């Protein structure tokens, strides 16, 4: 099952890449090949991690530090390489960003800064990885919280969460912060949580 879901994640990433290409057709399909696959990717990630690592982390068969570092090692070296190339290209074009912006992108914490333009420079697509890093960091605790509580409690809590998210999103649609809210880890976390909830459904009797 995990191999099949990972193959699906690859297809979703490919759809996202196409949506960000310069092909004329990509502009017409961006809502379908961009935003939808992002949400599904986070859902699948929550489910796959719950299936493969959830119980191991909860029973401390796998240490949270080792789990987190293993995820970082898969993502970080390539991220730094691409970032260095982009910084060099920007320098050649005479565009030099502030050091703190470069540092935040290097550490993959740019989505926590409350401005879309701050997040969208350099390798803008890494907002996605920035969110994933946060999800990996809190996965053990989020998984334990969802598994521990009743469905009624989870339904009420998530309904309140969604109401807040929708309200803020609607208020931000006409504002420059809409893109930032779309990418913020605390708002995208609902997709990841849905994946863990689906795993709980599969586990339940």
C-alpha positions in Angstrom: 0.0 0.0 0.0 2.8 2.4 0.9 4.5 1.9 -2.4 1.3 2.6 -4.3 0.6 5.8 -2.3 4.2 7.0 -2.8 3.7 6.4 -6.6 0.6 8.6 -6.3 2.6 11.3 -4.5 5.1 11.3 -7.4 2.3 11.9 -9.9 0.9 14.7 -7.7 4.3 16.3 -7.6 4.6 16.0 -11.4 1.2 17.8 -11.7 2.4 20.6 -9.4 5.6 21.0 -11.5 3.6 21.2 -14.7 1.3 23.8 -13.1 4.3 26.0 -12.4 5.8 25.7 -15.9 5.9 28.4 -18.5 3.7 26.5 -20.9 0.6 28.5 -21.9 -1.7 25.6 -21.0 -0.4 25.6 -17.4 -2.1 28.9 -16.7 -5.5 27.4 -17.6 -4.9 24.3 -15.5 -3.2 25.8 -12.5 -6.3 25.4 -10.3 -6.4 21.7 -11.1 -2.8 20.8 -11.5 -1.5 23.0 -8.6 -3.8 23.6 -5.7 -5.7 20.3 -5.7 -2.6 18.1 -5.8 -0.9 20.1 -3.0 -3.8 19.3 -0.7 -4.0 15.6 -1.7 -0.2 15.3 -1.3 -0.4 16.5 2.3 -3.3 14.2 3.0 -1.4 11.2 1.6 1.7 12.2 3.6 -0.3 12.2 6.8 -1.8 8.8 6.0 1.5 7.2 4.9 3.4 8.4 8.0 0.7 7.2 10.3 0.8 3.8 8.6 4.5 3.4 8.5 5.8 5.3 11.6 2.8 6.2 13.8 2.8 3.3 16.2 6.6 3.0 16.2 6.9 6.6 17.4 4.1 6.2 19.9 5.6 3.1 21.4 9.1 4.8 21.2 10.4 1.9 19.1 11.6 4.8 16.8 12.9 7.9 18.4 11.4 11.2 17.3 14.8 12.7 16.8 15.9 9.9 14.5 12.6 10.1 12.6 12.9 13.8 12.1 16.6 13.7 11.0 15.9 10.9 8.5 13.3 13.1 6.8 15.6 16.2 6.8 18.5 14.3 5.3 16.3 13.3 2.3 15.2 16.9 1.6 17.8 19.3 2.8 21.0 18.7 0.7 19.2 19.1 -2.6 17.3 22.1 -1.3 20.6 23.9 -0.4 22.2 23.0 -3.7 19.3 24.5 -5.7 19.1 27.5 -3.4 22.8 28.2 -3.9 22.4 28.1 -7.7 19.4 30.5 -7.5 21.3 32.9 -5.3 24.2 32.9 -7.8 21.8 33.5 -10.7 20.1 36.4 -8.9 23.5 37.9 -8.2 24.4 37.7 -11.8 21.2 39.5 -12.7 22.0 42.2 -10.1 19.3 41.2 -7.7 20.5 40.7 -4.1 18.1 39.8 -1.4 18.5 40.7 2.3 20.6 38.3 4.3 17.7 37.4 6.6 15.5 36.4 3.7 18.2 34.1 2.4 18.7 32.7 5.8 15.0 32.0 6.3 14.8 30.2 3.0 18.0 28.3 3.8 16.5 27.1 7.1 13.1 26.4 5.5 11.2 28.7 7.9 10.1 31.3 5.3 6.4 30.4 5.5 6.3 31.7 9.1 7.1 35.3 8.0 3.8 37.1 7.5 4.3 38.4 3.9 3.7 36.6 0.6 6.5 38.5 -1.2 9.0 37.4 1.4 8.1 33.8 0.9 7.8 33.9 -2.9 11.3 35.0 -3.7 14.3 32.7 -4.4 12.9 29.2 -4.7 9.2 30.0 -4.1 8.1 26.4 -4.4 10.0 25.5 -1.2 7.1 26.9 0.9 5.8 23.3 0.4 8.9 21.8 1.9 8.8 24.3 4.7 5.4 23.1 5.7 6.4 19.4 5.4 9.3 20.0 7.8 6.9 21.5 10.3 4.6 18.5 9.9 7.4 16.1 10.4 8.4 17.9 13.6 5.0 17.7 15.2 3.8 14.4 13.6 4.4 12.3 16.7 2.4 14.6 18.9 -0.4 15.2 16.4 -0.7 11.5 15.8 -0.9 10.7 19.5 -3.5 13.5 20.0 -5.8 12.2 17.2 -5.5 8.6 18.2 -6.2 9.4 21.9 -9.4 11.4 21.5 -12.9 10.4 20.6 -14.5 11.1 17.2 -16.9 13.6 18.8 -14.1 15.6 20.3 -12.1 15.5 17.1 -15.1 16.5 15.0 -15.9 19.6 17.2 -12.2 20.7 17.4 -11.6 20.3 13.6 -14.9 22.1 12.9 -13.8 25.1 14.9 -10.4 25.0 13.3 -12.0 24.9 9.8 -14.4 27.8 10.7 -11.5 29.9 11.7 -9.5 28.9 8.6 -12.4 29.7 6.2 -13.1 33.0 7.9 -9.5 34.2 7.6 -9.2 32.9 4.1 -12.3 34.8 3.0 -11.1 38.0 4.7 -7.8 37.7 2.9 -9.0 37.1 -0.6 -8.9 40.8 -1.5 -5.6 41.3 0.4 -2.0 40.7 -0.5 -1.7 38.2 2.3 -4.0 35.6 0.6 -1.0 33.8 -0.8 0.8 33.8 2.5 -2.3 32.3 4.3 -2.6 29.6 1.6 1.0 28.5 2.4 1.1 29.0 6.2 1.9 25.7 8.0 -0.8 26.2 10.6 -3.5 26.5 7.9 -2.1 23.7 5.7 -1.9 21.4 8.7 -5.6 20.5 8.2 -4.7 18.5 5.1 -2.1 16.6 6.9 -4.5 16.0 9.8 -7.1 14.5 7.4 -4.5 11.9 6.4 -4.0 10.9 10.0 -7.8 10.8 10.5 -8.2 8.5 7.5 -5.7 6.2 9.0 -7.7 6.2 12.2 -10.8 5.3 10.2 -8.9 2.4 8.6 -7.7 1.1 12.0 -11.1 1.4 13.7 -13.6 -1.5 13.8 
